[in-house]
Amino acid sequence: MKIKELPKEKLGFFPTPIVELKRLTKFLDGPRIFMKRDDLTGLALGGNKTRKLEYLIAEAISQNCDTVITGGAEQSNHCRQTAAAAAACGLKCHLVLGGYEPENYRGNFLLDYLLGAEIHWTGEFRKGEKIPEITEKLIQQGHKPYVIPYGGSNSIGASAFVYAMKELKQQQYQFNEKFDYIIFASSSGGTHAGLLIGKEAFEIETELIGIGIDKEETEGEPLEIRISKLTNQTADMLQAKINIDPSKIIIKHEYEGGGYGVVGNLETEAIKLTAQYEGIILDPVYTGRAMGGLVDMVRKKIIEPNKNILFWHTGGIPSAFSYSKVLAK
Ligand SMILES: Cc1ncc(COP(=O)(O)O)c(C=O)c1O
C-alpha cells in the first residue's frame, strides 16, 4: 500500500540491525528469538524515540520554531533524546520533568543537563501535564516553541513506526524468516500505534504484543483507547485506508508489577539473562520488563517453541545507571 512520506530530519542510523539471540533461545529451550536493535539508533545513546524525533523535529523546523518543549519522568528516555535532537538542530530545549531536582545527576537526567536542556520540575506530574502552562510563558517571553507531547506519541511520532515496519519488511526478505510475534514495551502508545498501521500497510504477517509499562492512565484514558484513536489519526494523516480493529491491540498488563519504574525480579532476571547469554544490555523500566514478559510467555508455553519471536529493543539503557541499588544485588 502506498502511504504518504512525511519530511524528516536525519538524526539516527537506520536500518537498525536484527540479530538472533541463539544462546538465550537455547537456555529457554523455546522459540527462536530475534532482536531488532533500536538501542543502536545512535542519537545520544539511542532508543526508539530517535525514529519519532526525525519527523517531529522536521516539523518544528518547517514551522520556524526556535524551541522544542516536551515532558516526562526524571529518567525519561524520550526527554533525553529530544534534548539531543534539539541540540543537533540548533534548537533550544525545555523539559518538563516529574519530581524534584536530584542531588546527584544520573542516567538520562545527567545527559539532559549535559545536552543543555532547560529543566522545569513539576513534582507529582510526570506526564508533561504542565507543558501548556510553560509553553504559554515561553511565548510571552518571545520564543516560538514547538510542543512535542508526552512520549512523542501523536500521529507524526507514530508515523515513524509505520515506516519502521517497512524497514522490517525489507530485512525480513534478507533473513528469509517470518516473525510470528513482535514483542515490545508499550507506554505512551506511539510505537504500538505505528507498528499496527505498518503491519497492515506493508502486509506483514505477525502478531504484535505490547508489554504494558505503566499502570496509570494518561489523561484518564486506558492505553488501548489511546492507541486506537492514534491509529485512526495516523492512518488519516498518511492517507492510508486502514482501520485497526480494537481487538488487535494486545497489551499484556500482567507484567506491570509495582507500576512505572518499579523494578522487581521479573525485570532484573530478564536484564541479567540477556546480558549474560547475549552480551546485550536492556534497561530496567521498559525493555527489561518487556523481555521479562517474553521469558514468562515462553516458559509458560503461551508462545509455542515452534514459533519465531522478534523482540524490539527500544533502548533506554542510560536509566540503568540510575538503578544501581536495585540491579546490583
Ligand atoms: C526505552 C523505551 N522503550 C519503549 C518506550 C515506549 O514507547 P511508546 O511511548 O511509544 O509507547 C519508551 C517510551 O518512553 C522508552 O523510553
The ligand as a MOL file (V3000), in Angstrom:
LIG
                    3D

  0  0  0     0  0            999 V3000
M  V30 BEGIN CTAB
M  V30 COUNTS 16 16 0 0 0
M  V30 BEGIN ATOM
M  V30 1 C 13.1160 2.6260 26.1280 0
M  V30 2 C 11.6910 2.8040 25.7850 0
M  V30 3 N 11.0280 1.7680 25.2770 0
M  V30 4 C 9.7210 1.8480 24.9540 0
M  V30 5 C 9.0130 3.0230 25.1430 0
M  V30 6 C 7.5680 3.0360 24.8050 0
M  V30 7 O 7.2980 3.7410 23.6250 0
M  V30 8 P 5.9090 4.4840 23.4790 0
M  V30 9 O 5.9280 5.6090 24.4600 0
M  V30 10 O 5.8860 4.9220 22.0730 0
M  V30 11 O 4.8180 3.5140 23.8200 0
M  V30 12 C 9.6680 4.1480 25.6750 0
M  V30 13 C 8.9250 5.3870 25.9360 0
M  V30 14 O 9.3510 6.2790 26.6170 0
M  V30 15 C 11.0390 4.0310 26.0000 0
M  V30 16 O 11.7180 5.0700 26.5210 0
M  V30 END ATOM
M  V30 BEGIN BOND
M  V30 1 1 1 2
M  V30 2 1 2 3
M  V30 3 2 2 15
M  V30 4 2 3 4
M  V30 5 1 4 5
M  V30 6 1 5 6
M  V30 7 2 5 12
M  V30 8 1 6 7
M  V30 9 1 7 8
M  V30 10 2 8 9
M  V30 11 1 8 10
M  V30 12 1 8 11
M  V30 13 1 12 13
M  V30 14 1 12 15
M  V30 15 2 13 14
M  V30 16 1 15 16
M  V30 END BOND
M  V30 END CTAB
M  END
